[in-house]
Amino acid sequence: MKAEIRTDIKGIERFIFAPGADPERLHLHISEVDVGMRAHAPHEHEGQEIFFVLNGEAEAEVGEETHRLTTGEAIQVEGSVLHGIRNVGRDSLRYAVIIAKP
C-alpha cells in the first residue's frame, strides 16, 4: 500500500497520508482570517477539536465561556459543545484546526 498525497487540504500545500492512516478519523487544516472576522459561525459536531494559534490573537468561544489565545497557545474542546474562534487582534489570525472523530 502506498502513501496518499493530497494538495486539496485548506492551508496545507502537500499533505501525506502514510499507509494505514485514516483521514476520516483525524483531520487537520489551517485557517486564516482577517481582523474582526471568523472562518464560520460557532458550530457543533462529533469528536474533539483543537485550535492552535500559529500567528495572531484569537478568542475561542466554548459554550458560555470565552478564552483568549495568542501565538503558540491552543485549546481543546468537546465538539458537541457549541464552539468557535474569531480574530480579536490587529493583524490576520492564522491557526491550525485538528479534529479527532470517534
C-alpha positions as CSV (number, residue, x, y, z in Angstrom):
1,M,0.0,0.0,0.0
2,K,1.4,3.5,-0.9
3,A,1.1,6.8,0.8
4,E,-1.7,9.1,-0.4
5,I,-0.6,12.6,-1.3
6,R,-3.2,15.4,-1.3
7,T,-3.0,19.0,-2.3
8,D,-6.6,20.0,-1.5
9,I,-6.4,20.4,2.3
10,K,-7.1,24.0,3.3
11,G,-3.9,25.9,4.1
12,I,-1.6,22.9,3.5
13,E,0.4,22.7,0.3
14,R,1.1,19.0,0.4
15,F,-0.4,16.5,2.9
16,I,1.0,13.0,3.0
17,F,-1.2,10.2,4.4
18,A,1.0,7.2,5.3
19,P,-0.3,3.7,4.7
20,G,-2.9,2.9,7.3
21,A,-3.8,6.5,8.1
22,D,-7.5,7.3,8.2
23,P,-8.2,10.9,7.2
24,E,-11.8,10.4,8.3
25,R,-10.8,9.9,11.9
26,L,-8.2,12.7,12.2
27,H,-8.4,15.9,10.3
28,L,-6.0,18.9,10.1
29,H,-6.3,22.2,8.2
30,I,-5.0,25.8,8.5
31,S,-7.4,28.7,8.6
32,E,-6.5,32.4,8.2
33,V,-9.0,35.2,9.0
34,D,-8.9,39.0,8.8
35,V,-9.2,41.3,11.8
36,G,-12.6,41.1,13.5
37,M,-13.6,38.1,11.4
38,R,-14.2,34.4,11.8
39,A,-13.9,31.5,9.3
40,H,-17.5,30.4,10.1
41,A,-20.2,30.7,12.8
42,P,-19.9,28.7,16.1
43,H,-20.9,25.1,15.5
44,E,-21.2,21.6,16.9
45,H,-20.0,18.2,15.6
46,E,-18.8,14.8,16.7
47,G,-15.4,14.3,18.3
48,Q,-12.8,16.6,19.8
49,E,-11.3,19.7,18.2
50,I,-8.1,21.7,18.9
51,F,-7.5,25.3,17.8
52,F,-3.7,26.1,17.8
53,V,-2.8,29.7,17.1
54,L,0.1,30.0,14.7
55,N,0.1,33.8,14.5
56,G,-2.2,36.4,15.9
57,E,-4.7,36.8,18.7
58,A,-8.0,34.9,19.0
59,E,-11.0,34.5,21.2
60,A,-12.3,30.9,21.4
61,E,-15.9,30.5,22.4
62,V,-16.8,27.3,24.1
63,G,-20.4,27.0,25.4
64,E,-20.8,30.0,27.7
65,E,-17.1,30.6,28.2
66,T,-14.6,32.6,26.1
67,H,-10.8,32.1,26.2
68,R,-8.2,34.5,24.8
69,L,-5.4,32.8,22.8
70,T,-2.2,34.2,21.3
71,T,0.6,32.8,19.2
72,G,1.7,29.4,20.4
73,E,-1.4,28.7,22.5
74,A,-4.1,26.1,22.0
75,I,-7.5,25.0,23.3
76,Q,-9.1,21.6,23.0
77,V,-12.9,21.4,23.0
78,E,-15.6,18.8,23.0
79,G,-17.2,19.0,19.6
80,S,-20.8,18.6,20.8
81,V,-20.5,21.9,22.8
82,L,-21.2,25.0,20.7
83,H,-17.7,26.4,19.8
84,G,-15.9,28.8,17.5
85,I,-13.0,31.1,17.2
86,R,-12.6,34.7,15.9
87,N,-9.8,37.2,15.3
88,V,-9.6,39.8,18.1
89,G,-6.1,41.1,17.2
90,R,-4.8,43.9,15.0
91,D,-3.4,41.6,12.3
92,S,-4.6,38.5,10.5
93,L,-5.1,35.3,12.6
94,R,-3.6,32.0,11.4
95,Y,-4.5,28.9,13.2
96,A,-4.5,25.1,12.9
97,V,-7.6,23.1,13.4
98,I,-7.3,19.5,14.4
99,I,-10.4,17.3,14.7
100,A,-10.5,13.8,16.0
101,K,-13.7,11.8,15.3
102,P,-14.8,8.8,17.2
